[in-house]
Amino acid sequence: MAKAEKAPEVETESTEAPAVPESISLNDLGLLLNIVDLASKRGAFQGAELSQVGAIFDKLNAFLTYVAEQQASVDEEENGEEAAEE
């Protein structure tokens, strides 16, 4: 009987850096807010879960409202500066 030869094991080293996960944008968070709202309207949550779902919905909504207000404030300042320069 012929002895089966094993191929030498070759260690392959990955020269690629670990993949950086894709970030979540404000638009993504807005979509999540809509998903939670739609899921609650369709009855996807049990009664005992509603307080937790509602709490995170309120936090996310408050955050997105705050960011939108801040962005509007920055836009107004930039527009005011551009108008002053003209």
C-alpha positions as protocol buffer text, in pm:
chain_id: "A"
residue {
  index: 1
  type: MET
  ca { x: 0 y: 0 z: 0 }
}
residue {
  index: 2
  type: ALA
  ca { x: 116 y: 342 z: -85 }
}
residue {
  index: 3
  type: LYS
  ca { x: 130 y: 585 z: 196 }
}
residue {
  index: 4
  type: ALA
  ca { x: -82 y: 897 z: 136 }
}
residue {
  index: 5
  type: GLU
  ca { x: 131 y: 1203 z: 156 }
}
residue {
  index: 6
  type: LYS
  ca { x: 5 y: 1501 z: 342 }
}
residue {
  index: 7
  type: ALA
  ca { x: 40 y: 1833 z: 173 }
}
residue {
  index: 8
  type: PRO
  ca { x: 245 y: 2068 z: 383 }
}
residue {
  index: 9
  type: GLU
  ca { x: 28 y: 2305 z: 576 }
}
residue {
  index: 10
  type: VAL
  ca { x: 78 y: 2659 z: 467 }
}
residue {
  index: 11
  type: GLU
  ca { x: -14 y: 2930 z: 708 }
}
residue {
  index: 12
  type: THR
  ca { x: -183 y: 3217 z: 537 }
}
residue {
  index: 13
  type: GLU
  ca { x: -161 y: 3547 z: 709 }
}
residue {
  index: 14
  type: SER
  ca { x: -424 y: 3802 z: 637 }
}
residue {
  index: 15
  type: THR
  ca { x: -267 y: 4135 z: 557 }
}
residue {
  index: 16
  type: GLU
  ca { x: -606 y: 4302 z: 557 }
}
residue {
  index: 17
  type: ALA
  ca { x: -702 y: 4510 z: 856 }
}
residue {
  index: 18
  type: PRO
  ca { x: -1016 y: 4401 z: 1039 }
}
residue {
  index: 19
  type: ALA
  ca { x: -1323 y: 4537 z: 869 }
}
residue {
  index: 20
  type: VAL
  ca { x: -1468 y: 4845 z: 1031 }
}
residue {
  index: 21
  type: PRO
  ca { x: -1842 y: 4807 z: 1076 }
}
residue {
  index: 22
  type: GLU
  ca { x: -2060 y: 5041 z: 882 }
}
residue {
  index: 23
  type: SER
  ca { x: -2174 y: 5334 z: 1093 }
}
residue {
  index: 24
  type: ILE
  ca { x: -2534 y: 5422 z: 1168 }
}
residue {
  index: 25
  type: SER
  ca { x: -2651 y: 5751 z: 1027 }
}
residue {
  index: 26
  type: LEU
  ca { x: -2920 y: 5982 z: 1157 }
}
residue {
  index: 27
  type: ASN
  ca { x: -3133 y: 5868 z: 865 }
}
residue {
  index: 28
  type: ASP
  ca { x: -3094 y: 5508 z: 986 }
}
residue {
  index: 29
  type: LEU
  ca { x: -3206 y: 5610 z: 1334 }
}
residue {
  index: 30
  type: GLY
  ca { x: -3510 y: 5783 z: 1185 }
}
residue {
  index: 31
  type: LEU
  ca { x: -3594 y: 5466 z: 998 }
}
residue {
  index: 32
  type: LEU
  ca { x: -3564 y: 5268 z: 1322 }
}
residue {
  index: 33
  type: LEU
  ca { x: -3806 y: 5509 z: 1486 }
}
residue {
  index: 34
  type: ASN
  ca { x: -4052 y: 5448 z: 1201 }
}
residue {
  index: 35
  type: ILE
  ca { x: -4004 y: 5072 z: 1228 }
}
residue {
  index: 36
  type: VAL
  ca { x: -4084 y: 5073 z: 1600 }
}
residue {
  index: 37
  type: ASP
  ca { x: -4391 y: 5288 z: 1537 }
}
residue {
  index: 38
  type: LEU
  ca { x: -4515 y: 5062 z: 1258 }
}
residue {
  index: 39
  type: ALA
  ca { x: -4448 y: 4745 z: 1457 }
}
residue {
  index: 40
  type: SER
  ca { x: -4642 y: 4878 z: 1754 }
}
residue {
  index: 41
  type: LYS
  ca { x: -4935 y: 4972 z: 1529 }
}
residue {
  index: 42
  type: ARG
  ca { x: -4939 y: 4618 z: 1390 }
}
residue {
  index: 43
  type: GLY
  ca { x: -4936 y: 4462 z: 1737 }
}
residue {
  index: 44
  type: ALA
  ca { x: -4584 y: 4318 z: 1725 }
}
residue {
  index: 45
  type: PHE
  ca { x: -4523 y: 4384 z: 2094 }
}
residue {
  index: 46
  type: GLN
  ca { x: -4689 y: 4229 z: 2396 }
}
residue {
  index: 47
  type: GLY
  ca { x: -4843 y: 4453 z: 2658 }
}
residue {
  index: 48
  type: ALA
  ca { x: -4562 y: 4395 z: 2908 }
}
residue {
  index: 49
  type: GLU
  ca { x: -4307 y: 4505 z: 2649 }
}
residue {
  index: 50
  type: LEU
  ca { x: -4480 y: 4828 z: 2557 }
}
residue {
  index: 51
  type: SER
  ca { x: -4331 y: 5036 z: 2837 }
}
residue {
  index: 52
  type: GLN
  ca { x: -3976 y: 4939 z: 2734 }
}
residue {
  index: 53
  type: VAL
  ca { x: -4052 y: 4993 z: 2366 }
}
residue {
  index: 54
  type: GLY
  ca { x: -4218 y: 5326 z: 2442 }
}
residue {
  index: 55
  type: ALA
  ca { x: -3924 y: 5438 z: 2657 }
}
residue {
  index: 56
  type: ILE
  ca { x: -3667 y: 5370 z: 2385 }
}
residue {
  index: 57
  type: PHE
  ca { x: -3899 y: 5525 z: 2126 }
}
residue {
  index: 58
  type: ASP
  ca { x: -3920 y: 5842 z: 2335 }
}
residue {
  index: 59
  type: LYS
  ca { x: -3542 y: 5855 z: 2386 }
}
residue {
  index: 60
  type: LEU
  ca { x: -3473 y: 5806 z: 2016 }
}
residue {
  index: 61
  type: ASN
  ca { x: -3736 y: 6061 z: 1919 }
}
residue {
  index: 62
  type: ALA
  ca { x: -3594 y: 6316 z: 2165 }
}
residue {
  index: 63
  type: PHE
  ca { x: -3242 y: 6258 z: 2034 }
}
residue {
  index: 64
  type: LEU
  ca { x: -3344 y: 6298 z: 1671 }
}
residue {
  index: 65
  type: THR
  ca { x: -3545 y: 6612 z: 1752 }
}
residue {
  index: 66
  type: TYR
  ca { x: -3247 y: 6759 z: 1937 }
}
residue {
  index: 67
  type: VAL
  ca { x: -3008 y: 6683 z: 1649 }
}
residue {
  index: 68
  type: ALA
  ca { x: -3253 y: 6832 z: 1396 }
}
residue {
  index: 69
  type: GLU
  ca { x: -3282 y: 7150 z: 1604 }
}
residue {
  index: 70
  type: GLN
  ca { x: -2905 y: 7176 z: 1635 }
}
residue {
  index: 71
  type: GLN
  ca { x: -2864 y: 7125 z: 1260 }
}
residue {
  index: 72
  type: ALA
  ca { x: -3128 y: 7391 z: 1189 }
}
residue {
  index: 73
  type: SER
  ca { x: -2946 y: 7630 z: 1423 }
}
residue {
  index: 74
  type: VAL
  ca { x: -2615 y: 7569 z: 1246 }
}
residue {
  index: 75
  type: ASP
  ca { x: -2781 y: 7616 z: 905 }
}
residue {
  index: 76
  type: GLU
  ca { x: -2935 y: 7946 z: 1018 }
}
residue {
  index: 77
  type: GLU
  ca { x: -2598 y: 8070 z: 1145 }
}
residue {
  index: 78
  type: GLU
  ca { x: -2427 y: 7975 z: 820 }
}
residue {
  index: 79
  type: ASN
  ca { x: -2698 y: 8143 z: 614 }
}
residue {
  index: 80
  type: GLY
  ca { x: -2676 y: 8455 z: 832 }
}
residue {
  index: 81
  type: GLU
  ca { x: -2299 y: 8472 z: 786 }
}
residue {
  index: 82
  type: GLU
  ca { x: -2332 y: 8432 z: 410 }
}
residue {
  index: 83
  type: ALA
  ca { x: -2592 y: 8709 z: 393 }
}
residue {
  index: 84
  type: ALA
  ca { x: -2370 y: 8939 z: 602 }
}
residue {
  index: 85
  type: GLU
  ca { x: -2076 y: 8881 z: 367 }
}
residue {
  index: 86
  type: GLU
  ca { x: -2273 y: 8986 z: 60 }
}
